[in-house]
Amino acid sequence: MKKIFILTGEPSGDKLASTAISKLQKDNNNIEYLSVGGSNLMKIGIKSIFELKEITYLGFTSVLLNIFKIKKRINQTVNEIIKFKPDILFSVDSPDFTLRVAELVKKRNPKIKTIHYVAPQVWIWRKNRVKKMKKFIDHLLLLFDFEKKYFDEENINNTFVGHPLIDNISNNNKTDINNVINKEKKIISLFSGSRKSETDVLLPILVEFINMMNKKDCNFNFVFHVTDENKDDIVDYMKDKGLNNIDIISDENLKREVLLNSIFAVCKSGTASLQVCNSNVPSIIIYKLSFINFMIFKLLVNVKYANIINIINDKEVIPELLQDECNAKEIYNSVVYMLKNPEIGKKQLDECNKTLKGIRSKSSSSNEVALILRDSLIS
C-alpha cells in the first residue's frame, strides 16, 4: 500500500490539503495517510499526530516566544514521518514550519518524495529561500502563474495548479441558508482570521464597527466566517457583547452560500479575500500587527500592498486599512461610503474579475494537485 504524509501548519492549509486529498481518495482507495492537520482532514478520515493549534503562530515575536515549543514539534513531526515511511511527504503552505520539516526529512531519508503545495511568496520577501529549497523539494505546486519565473531560474521542478479559492463556483451543493441566517436583513460578511493572534486583535475592532453600523441602521446582519478550530473561542467572545444581529458560521457549504448572498465583506488580508472576489462581493481589506512585527515586516517586504489582487495590479483595487487605519471608525467610514456609492464596488469587481481570469487554472486546483500526487505515487 502506498503512503502519503500530509503536513500542514494552519487551518487554511488544512482546508487546501483536504480539498485535494478528497479528490485523490475518490479514485485511489489503496493509499494510507497520516498528517499534521486539522478538522478538514479529520472529516475525510485522516488522523493527525497532534492538534494543529499547537503550532499555529503569527508574527516574529510570537514565534520567538514559542521557539522551543516549535522546535520540539518540528523534531517530533520529523520522527513520526520517518517512522511512517511515506512514499510522499505532501507539505501545504506555512513554509516556516512545513519546509523546515521537509528539509530535515529529506536529509534523513532522501527516498521520500517531497511535494510542496503553495510556493513561499518569494516575490514579497526572502527571495534567497529559492536556492535553499531546491536541495530538498522535488516538486513545487504554484497558485499563481506569475510565480514560475522565480523557480524556473533555479531549475526547481514546478507546476502552476491555480488557486482553489478562485475555481469556478458550482451550484451542485447549494445550501439553504434561510433556517440559519436572517435573509430579511442585508448580509455583511466578516473575516477575522483563523489564528488566535489575529482574532485577538481584530474581533474588538469589528465589534465596535458593528455597534457603529447598528446606530446608523439596524437593517444589517453581520456574519463571521470562522474555522472549526476557532469557532468556540469566537462564540465565547461574543456572548456578552449584546449583539443580536450577528451569526458565527464554520460550515464550508454554508459559508460559501452566505458569501454569495452578501452585499459586502470586511476581510482580513489573506487568501479569503480571493474567495470574496470570486463570489463577486465588494470588499475592503483590514490587518493589524504589533508595532515591532510591523516594523520588521516593513524592513523585509518588497511590495507596496498587502492584498494579492492589489499586488498583481500594482495599485489599490481593493481598499486596504492597515495598522493605525485598521480601526472601527475607518472601517465604518469605508463601508458606509462604498454602500452609498455602488458604482465604486462595481468598478472594483470588474477589475477583480479581470485579474482572476488571468490567474485561474484551466480545470481546478484540487484536481491538478490530485493528479500530480497520483502520478508521483506510480512514477
C-alpha positions as CSV (number, residue, x, y, z in Angstrom):
1,M,0.0,0.0,0.0
2,K,1.3,3.5,-0.9
3,K,1.6,6.1,1.8
4,I,1.3,9.9,1.9
5,F,2.1,12.1,4.9
6,I,0.2,15.4,4.8
7,L,1.9,18.2,6.5
8,T,0.0,21.5,7.3
9,G,0.6,24.3,9.7
10,E,-2.6,26.2,10.0
11,P,-6.4,25.9,9.2
12,S,-6.1,27.4,5.7
13,G,-3.5,24.8,4.7
14,D,-5.6,22.0,6.3
15,K,-8.5,23.2,4.1
16,L,-6.4,23.3,0.9
17,A,-4.9,19.8,1.6
18,S,-8.3,18.2,2.4
19,T,-9.8,19.5,-0.9
20,A,-7.0,18.0,-2.9
21,I,-6.8,14.7,-1.0
22,S,-10.6,14.1,-1.1
23,K,-10.3,14.2,-4.9
24,L,-7.4,11.7,-4.7
25,Q,-9.4,9.4,-2.5
26,K,-12.3,9.1,-5.0
27,D,-10.3,7.0,-7.5
28,N,-7.5,5.7,-5.2
29,N,-8.6,3.8,-2.2
30,N,-5.3,2.0,-1.6
31,I,-3.4,4.8,-0.1
32,E,-2.6,5.1,3.7
33,Y,-2.5,8.6,5.2
34,L,-1.1,10.3,8.3
35,S,-0.9,14.0,8.9
36,V,-0.3,17.1,10.9
37,G,-3.7,18.5,10.1
38,G,-7.0,19.9,11.4
39,S,-10.7,19.4,11.2
40,N,-10.9,19.3,7.4
41,L,-8.5,16.4,7.1
42,M,-10.2,14.7,10.0
43,K,-13.6,14.9,8.3
44,I,-12.2,12.8,5.4
45,G,-10.8,10.2,7.8
46,I,-7.1,11.3,8.2
47,K,-5.6,11.2,11.6
48,S,-3.3,14.0,12.9
49,I,-0.3,13.2,15.2
50,F,-1.2,16.3,17.3
51,E,-3.6,19.2,17.2
52,L,-3.0,21.9,14.7
53,K,-3.4,24.8,17.1
54,E,-0.2,23.7,18.9
55,I,1.9,25.0,16.0
56,T,-0.2,27.9,14.7
57,Y,1.7,31.1,15.5
58,L,1.8,34.5,13.7
59,G,4.4,37.2,13.8
60,F,8.1,37.2,14.7
61,T,7.5,37.9,18.4
62,S,5.0,35.1,18.7
63,V,7.5,32.7,17.1
64,L,10.3,33.8,19.3
65,L,8.2,33.4,22.4
66,N,7.3,29.9,21.4
67,I,10.6,28.8,19.7
68,F,11.3,25.9,22.0
69,K,7.7,24.5,21.6
70,I,8.0,24.9,17.8
71,K,11.4,23.1,17.7
72,K,10.0,20.3,19.8
73,R,7.1,19.9,17.4
74,I,9.4,20.0,14.4
75,N,11.5,17.2,15.8
76,Q,8.5,15.2,16.8
77,T,7.0,15.6,13.3
78,V,10.2,14.6,11.5
79,N,10.5,11.5,13.7
80,E,6.9,10.5,13.0
81,I,7.3,10.9,9.3
82,I,10.5,8.8,9.2
83,K,8.7,6.1,11.3
84,F,5.7,6.2,8.9
85,K,7.9,5.8,5.8
86,P,5.7,7.6,3.3
87,D,6.2,7.5,-0.4
88,I,5.3,11.2,-0.5
89,L,5.6,14.0,2.0
90,F,2.9,16.4,0.9
91,S,3.5,19.7,2.6
92,V,1.0,22.5,2.3
93,D,1.7,26.3,2.9
94,S,3.1,27.5,6.3
95,P,6.7,27.4,5.0
96,D,8.3,28.4,8.2
97,F,7.1,25.1,9.7
98,T,6.5,22.7,6.8
99,L,9.7,23.5,4.8
100,R,11.8,23.1,8.0
101,V,10.3,19.7,8.5
102,A,10.7,18.7,4.8
103,E,14.4,19.7,4.8
104,L,15.1,17.5,7.8
105,V,13.1,14.6,6.5
106,K,15.0,14.7,3.1
107,K,18.3,14.6,4.9
108,R,17.3,11.5,6.9
109,N,15.5,9.7,4.0
110,P,16.3,11.1,0.5
111,K,13.9,8.4,-1.0
112,I,10.8,10.2,0.3
113,K,9.4,12.4,-2.5
114,T,8.7,15.9,-1.2
115,I,5.9,17.8,-2.9
116,H,5.1,21.3,-1.6
117,Y,1.7,23.0,-2.4
118,V,1.6,26.8,-2.2
119,A,5.0,28.2,-3.0
120,P,6.5,30.6,-0.5
121,Q,5.9,34.2,-1.5
122,V,9.4,34.9,-2.6
123,W,8.1,37.8,-4.7
124,I,7.2,39.5,-1.5
125,W,10.2,38.7,0.7
126,R,13.2,36.4,1.4
127,K,13.9,35.5,-2.3
128,N,17.1,33.7,-1.2
129,R,14.9,30.8,0.1
130,V,14.6,29.6,-3.5
131,K,18.2,28.4,-3.7
132,K,17.9,26.5,-0.5
133,M,14.6,24.9,-1.4
134,K,15.9,23.1,-4.5
135,K,18.0,20.9,-2.2
136,F,15.1,19.2,-0.6
137,I,11.8,19.9,-2.6
138,D,11.2,17.6,-5.5
139,H,8.1,19.3,-6.9
140,L,6.6,22.7,-6.1
141,L,2.9,23.5,-6.8
142,L,2.2,27.1,-7.6
143,L,-1.0,29.0,-7.0
144,F,-0.2,31.8,-9.4
145,D,1.3,31.6,-12.9
146,F,3.5,34.6,-12.5
147,E,5.5,32.8,-9.8
148,K,7.0,30.4,-12.3
149,K,9.9,32.6,-13.3
150,Y,11.2,32.7,-9.7
151,F,11.5,29.0,-9.5
152,D,12.5,28.3,-13.2
153,E,15.6,30.5,-12.6
154,E,16.8,27.9,-10.1
155,N,15.6,24.9,-12.1
156,I,13.2,23.8,-9.4
157,N,10.6,21.4,-10.8
158,N,7.3,23.3,-10.5
159,T,3.7,23.3,-11.8
160,F,1.1,26.0,-11.9
161,V,-2.1,24.4,-10.5
162,G,-4.1,27.6,-9.8
163,H,-5.8,28.8,-6.6
164,P,-8.7,26.7,-5.2
165,L,-10.5,29.7,-3.9
166,I,-10.9,31.1,-7.4
167,D,-12.1,27.8,-9.0
168,N,-15.4,28.3,-10.9
169,I,-18.2,28.3,-8.3
170,S,-20.5,25.2,-8.6
171,N,-24.1,25.3,-7.5
172,N,-24.2,21.4,-7.2
173,N,-24.1,21.6,-3.4
174,K,-26.3,24.5,-2.8
175,T,-27.2,25.0,0.8
176,D,-30.4,26.6,2.1
177,I,-29.4,29.4,4.5
178,N,-32.9,30.5,5.3
179,N,-33.1,28.5,8.5
180,V,-29.7,29.8,9.7
181,I,-29.4,33.3,8.6
182,N,-32.0,36.1,8.6
183,K,-32.1,37.0,4.9
184,E,-34.7,39.8,5.6
185,K,-31.7,41.9,6.6
186,K,-28.8,42.7,4.2
187,I,-25.8,40.4,4.9
188,I,-22.3,41.8,5.5
189,S,-19.7,39.0,5.8
190,L,-16.8,39.4,8.2
191,F,-13.4,37.5,8.1
192,S,-11.4,38.0,11.2
193,G,-8.7,35.3,10.5
194,S,-8.0,31.8,11.6
195,R,-5.2,32.4,14.0
196,K,-5.9,33.4,17.6
197,S,-3.3,36.1,17.4
198,E,-5.3,37.6,14.5
199,T,-8.7,37.3,16.1
200,D,-7.5,38.7,19.4
201,V,-6.6,41.9,17.6
202,L,-9.4,42.2,15.0
203,L,-12.5,41.0,16.9
204,P,-12.7,44.0,19.3
205,I,-12.3,46.3,16.3
206,L,-15.1,44.5,14.3
207,V,-17.4,44.5,17.3
208,E,-17.0,48.3,17.7
209,F,-17.6,48.6,13.9
210,I,-20.8,46.6,14.2
211,N,-22.0,48.8,17.1
212,M,-21.4,51.9,14.9
213,M,-23.3,50.4,12.0
214,N,-26.2,49.4,14.2
215,K,-26.5,53.0,15.5
216,K,-26.8,54.2,11.9
217,D,-29.0,51.4,10.5
218,C,-30.3,48.1,12.1
219,N,-31.1,46.5,8.8
220,F,-27.9,44.5,8.6
221,N,-26.9,41.0,9.6
222,F,-23.2,40.5,10.3
223,V,-21.9,37.0,9.7
224,F,-18.5,35.9,10.9
225,H,-16.8,33.3,8.7
226,V,-14.7,31.2,11.1
227,T,-12.9,27.8,11.2
228,D,-13.9,24.8,13.3
229,E,-10.8,25.4,15.3
230,N,-11.6,28.9,16.4
231,K,-15.4,28.9,16.4
232,D,-15.9,28.2,20.1
233,D,-13.4,30.9,21.1
234,I,-15.3,33.5,19.0
235,V,-18.7,32.4,20.2
236,D,-17.4,32.8,23.8
237,Y,-16.0,36.2,23.0
238,M,-19.4,37.4,21.5
239,K,-21.6,36.1,24.4
240,D,-21.7,39.3,26.4
241,K,-21.4,41.9,23.6
242,G,-25.2,42.4,23.4
243,L,-25.4,42.0,19.6
244,N,-28.5,40.3,18.3
245,N,-27.7,40.7,14.6
246,I,-24.6,38.5,14.3
247,D,-24.1,34.9,13.2
248,I,-20.9,32.8,13.5
249,I,-20.5,30.0,10.9
250,S,-17.8,27.4,10.2
251,D,-19.6,25.0,7.8
252,E,-17.9,25.4,4.4
253,N,-21.0,25.0,2.3
254,L,-22.9,27.4,4.5
255,K,-20.1,30.0,4.4
256,R,-20.0,29.8,0.6
257,E,-23.7,30.3,0.3
258,V,-23.8,33.2,2.8
259,L,-21.0,34.9,1.0
260,L,-22.8,34.6,-2.3
261,N,-25.8,36.3,-0.6
262,S,-23.7,39.1,1.0
263,I,-23.8,42.7,-0.1
264,F,-20.3,43.5,1.3
265,A,-17.4,41.9,3.0
266,V,-14.8,43.1,5.5
267,C,-11.9,40.8,5.1
268,K,-8.6,40.1,6.9
269,S,-5.7,40.3,4.5
270,G,-5.1,36.8,3.2
271,T,-6.4,34.1,0.9
272,A,-10.0,34.6,2.0
273,S,-10.1,37.8,0.1
274,L,-9.7,35.8,-3.2
275,Q,-12.8,33.9,-2.3
276,V,-14.7,37.1,-1.7
277,C,-13.6,38.4,-5.1
278,N,-14.6,35.1,-6.7
279,S,-18.1,35.4,-5.2
280,N,-18.5,38.8,-6.7
281,V,-18.8,40.7,-3.4
282,P,-17.3,44.2,-3.0
283,S,-14.9,44.4,0.0
284,I,-12.3,46.2,2.0
285,I,-9.1,44.6,3.5
286,I,-8.1,45.0,7.1
287,Y,-5.0,43.9,9.0
288,K,-3.1,44.9,12.1
289,L,0.2,43.7,13.6
290,S,2.1,44.7,16.8
291,F,4.4,47.6,16.2
292,I,7.5,45.5,16.4
293,N,6.2,42.9,13.9
294,F,5.1,45.6,11.6
295,M,8.4,47.4,11.6
296,I,10.2,44.1,10.9
297,F,7.9,43.3,8.0
298,K,8.4,46.8,6.6
299,L,12.1,46.2,6.5
300,L,11.8,42.9,4.8
301,V,9.0,43.1,2.3
302,N,9.4,44.5,-1.2
303,V,5.8,45.1,-2.2
304,K,3.6,48.1,-1.6
305,Y,0.3,46.3,-0.9
306,A,-0.9,43.5,1.4
307,N,-3.6,42.0,-0.8
308,I,-2.7,39.8,-3.8
309,I,-5.2,41.5,-6.2
310,N,-3.5,44.8,-5.4
311,I,0.0,43.4,-5.7
312,I,-0.7,41.9,-9.1
313,N,-2.2,45.2,-10.3
314,D,0.4,47.3,-8.5
315,K,-2.4,49.6,-7.4
316,E,-5.2,49.6,-4.7
317,V,-8.1,47.9,-6.4
318,I,-9.4,46.9,-3.0
319,P,-9.1,49.5,-0.2
320,E,-6.6,48.4,2.5
321,L,-6.9,49.6,6.1
322,L,-3.7,48.5,7.7
323,Q,-2.2,49.2,11.1
324,D,-3.4,52.6,12.5
325,E,-6.0,52.8,9.8
326,C,-7.4,49.4,10.9
327,N,-9.8,50.8,13.4
328,A,-13.6,50.8,13.8
329,K,-14.1,54.4,12.6
330,E,-12.1,53.9,9.4
331,I,-13.8,50.6,8.6
332,Y,-17.2,52.2,9.3
333,N,-16.5,55.2,7.0
334,S,-15.2,53.0,4.2
335,V,-18.1,50.5,4.3
336,V,-20.8,53.3,4.5
337,Y,-19.1,55.2,1.7
338,M,-18.9,52.1,-0.6
339,L,-22.5,51.1,0.2
340,K,-23.7,54.7,-0.7
341,N,-21.7,54.6,-3.9
342,P,-22.3,51.2,-5.5
343,E,-20.6,52.2,-8.7
344,I,-17.3,52.1,-6.8
345,G,-18.0,48.5,-5.8
346,K,-18.9,47.6,-9.3
347,K,-15.7,49.1,-10.7
348,Q,-13.7,47.1,-8.0
349,L,-15.4,43.8,-9.0
350,D,-14.8,44.5,-12.7
351,E,-11.1,44.9,-12.1
352,C,-11.0,41.9,-9.7
353,N,-12.7,39.6,-12.3
354,K,-10.2,40.6,-15.0
355,T,-7.4,39.8,-12.6
356,L,-8.9,36.4,-11.5
357,K,-9.3,35.4,-15.2
358,G,-5.5,35.8,-15.6
359,I,-4.6,33.6,-12.6
360,R,-7.3,30.9,-12.8
361,S,-6.2,27.3,-13.8
362,K,-7.8,25.5,-16.7
363,S,-9.6,22.9,-14.6
364,S,-9.5,23.2,-10.8
365,S,-6.6,23.5,-8.4
366,S,-7.6,20.4,-6.4
367,N,-7.9,18.2,-9.5
368,E,-4.5,19.3,-10.7
369,V,-2.9,18.6,-7.3
370,A,-4.6,15.2,-7.0
371,L,-3.3,14.2,-10.5
372,I,0.2,15.2,-9.6
373,L,0.1,13.2,-6.3
374,R,-1.3,10.2,-8.1
375,D,1.3,10.3,-10.9
376,S,4.1,10.8,-8.3
377,L,3.0,7.6,-6.5
378,I,3.2,5.5,-9.6
379,S,6.4,7.1,-11.2
